[in-house]
C-alpha cells in the first residue's frame, strides 16, 4: 500500500482483516491511527509509524499475529488505546516514549514473544493487564513517576526474573505479578 503524503488520519477498521498485507510504511503526515485500523492483518510483519503520530487507536493492531517489528518510540505519541497490540504473538520488543500521557488497558496482552519492553521516564501510568500473558518478558524497569502498578499488569509473565520498581510506588494491584 502506498499512502499519499497528505494523509493525516486512517479511520476505524480501514484495513481490518487484510490478510495479504505484509508491511506498511505510513507517511510522515499521519497523526491519528483509528480504532482497529489494521487489526486481524495476520500476514503483517512490520509497521513503520511516522514520528509525528500522536494517537494509536484501540485494537489498531489487534491479532496481527505475524507482527514482529513496530517502533513506538515516537516523540509526538501521547496515546495508545485499549488492546492496541492485543495478541500480536510475534512481537519481540517495544519501546514506549516518555511523551505517552494515556496508555489503555490490555495493550500487549498475549504478546507471547515479547522479550523486552522499555518504558521511558515521563510515563506516569500503566494500563490494567498491560503485559498480561507476555510469557517471554524477562525484565522491566518502571519509570519513577509510576505510583501504581495496576491489577494483573504483569500476570502470567512466566519468564519475568527482574523488575526495577519506581521510587514513588505507593500501590501494587491485585495479581500484578
C-alpha positions in Angstrom: 0.0 0.0 0.0 1.4 3.4 -1.0 -0.1 6.3 1.0 -0.4 9.9 0.0 1.9 12.4 1.7 -1.3 14.4 2.5 -2.8 11.7 4.6 -3.4 12.8 8.2 -5.6 10.0 9.6 -6.6 6.5 9.0 -10.2 5.7 10.1 -11.6 2.9 12.1 -11.2 -0.6 10.7 -9.8 0.8 7.4 -7.6 -2.2 6.7 -9.1 -4.7 9.2 -8.7 -8.3 8.1 -6.5 -7.6 5.1 -4.8 -11.0 5.4 -2.4 -10.4 2.5 -0.9 -7.2 3.8 2.7 -7.8 4.8 4.3 -4.4 5.6 3.0 -0.8 6.0 5.0 2.4 5.9 2.8 5.2 7.0 3.5 8.8 5.7 5.1 11.5 7.9 1.9 13.5 7.7 -0.2 10.8 9.6 -1.1 11.9 13.1 -4.0 9.6 14.0 -4.4 5.9 13.5 -8.0 4.9 14.1 -9.5 2.1 16.2 -8.9 -1.3 14.6 -7.2 0.2 11.6 -5.0 -2.8 10.9 -6.5 -5.5 13.2 -6.6 -9.1 12.0 -3.9 -8.4 9.3 -2.4 -11.8 10.0 0.5 -11.6 7.5 1.6 -8.1 8.6 5.2 -8.4 9.8 6.3 -4.8 10.0 4.6 -1.4 10.6 6.7 1.7 10.1 5.0 4.5 12.0 5.8 8.2 11.4 7.5 10.3 14.0 4.5 12.8 14.1 2.0 10.1 15.0 0.1 11.3 18.1 -2.6 8.6 18.7 -2.9 4.8 18.1 -6.5 3.8 18.5 -7.9 0.9 20.4 -7.3 -2.5 18.8 -5.3 -0.8 16.0 -3.1 -3.9 15.5 -5.1 -6.4 17.5 -4.4 -10.0 16.4 -1.7 -9.1 13.9 -0.1 -12.5 14.7 3.0 -12.1 12.4 3.8 -8.5 13.5 7.5 -8.6 14.7 8.6 -5.0 14.4 7.0 -1.7 15.2 8.8 1.4 16.5 6.7 3.1 19.2 9.4 5.4 20.4 7.9 8.4 18.6 8.3 11.9 20.1 4.8 13.0 19.4 3.0 9.9 20.6 0.7 10.7 23.5 -1.9 7.9 23.4 -2.1 4.2 22.9 -5.7 2.8 23.1 -7.0 -0.3 24.7 -5.8 -3.6 23.2 -3.8 -1.8 20.5 -1.4 -4.7 20.2 -3.5 -7.4 21.7 -2.4 -10.9 20.7 0.5 -9.8 18.5 2.1 -13.1 19.2 5.3 -12.5 17.2 6.1 -9.0 18.6 9.5 -9.2 20.1 10.2 -5.8 21.7 8.6 -2.4 22.4 10.0 0.9 23.4 7.4 3.4 24.9 8.3 7.1 24.8 8.0 9.4 27.8 5.6 11.5 25.8 2.8 9.0 26.4 0.0 10.5 28.6 -2.5 7.7 28.1 -1.9 4.0 27.9 -5.0 1.9 27.6 -5.9 -1.4 29.1 -4.8 -4.8 27.8 -2.3 -3.1 25.3 0.1 -6.0 25.0 -2.0 -8.9 26.3 -0.9 -12.3 24.9 2.2 -11.0 23.1 4.0 -14.2 24.0 7.2 -13.5 22.0 7.7 -10.1 23.7 11.1 -10.3 25.4 12.0 -6.7 26.1 9.9 -3.7 27.0 11.5 -0.3 27.6 9.4 2.4 29.3 11.0 5.9 29.2 10.9 8.3 32.1 7.9 10.6 31.8 5.4 7.8 31.6 3.1 8.2 34.7 0.5 5.4 34.3 0.2 1.8 33.2 -3.0 0.2 31.8 -4.7 -2.7 33.5 -3.3 -6.1 32.3 -0.9 -4.1 30.2 1.6 -7.0 29.8 -0.6 -9.9 30.9 0.5 -13.3 29.4 3.7 -11.9 27.9 5.4 -15.2 28.8 8.8 -14.3 27.2 9.2 -11.0 29.0 12.3 -11.2 31.1 12.8 -7.9 32.8 11.2 -4.5 33.2 12.3 -1.2 34.6 9.4 1.1 35.6 9.7 4.9 35.3 10.0 6.8 38.6 6.7 8.7 38.0 4.7 5.4 38.2 2.9 5.3 41.6 0.5 2.4 40.9 1.1 -1.0 39.3 -2.4 -1.9 38.2 -4.3 -5.1 38.5 -2.7 -8.0 36.6 -0.2 -5.7 34.9 2.4 -8.4 34.6 0.3 -11.5 35.4 1.4 -14.7 33.7 4.7 -13.2 32.6 6.3 -16.5 33.4 9.9 -15.6 32.3 10.0 -12.3 34.3 13.0 -12.5 36.6 14.0 -8.9 37.1 11.8 -5.9 38.0 13.0 -2.4 38.8 10.3 -0.8 40.9 9.9 3.0 40.8 10.9 5.0 43.9 7.5 6.7 44.1 5.5 3.5 44.1 2.5 3.6 46.5 0.3 0.7 45.4 0.7 -2.7 43.7 -2.6 -4.0 42.4 -4.2 -7.4 42.9 -2.4 -10.1 40.9 0.0 -7.5 39.5 2.8 -10.1 39.1 
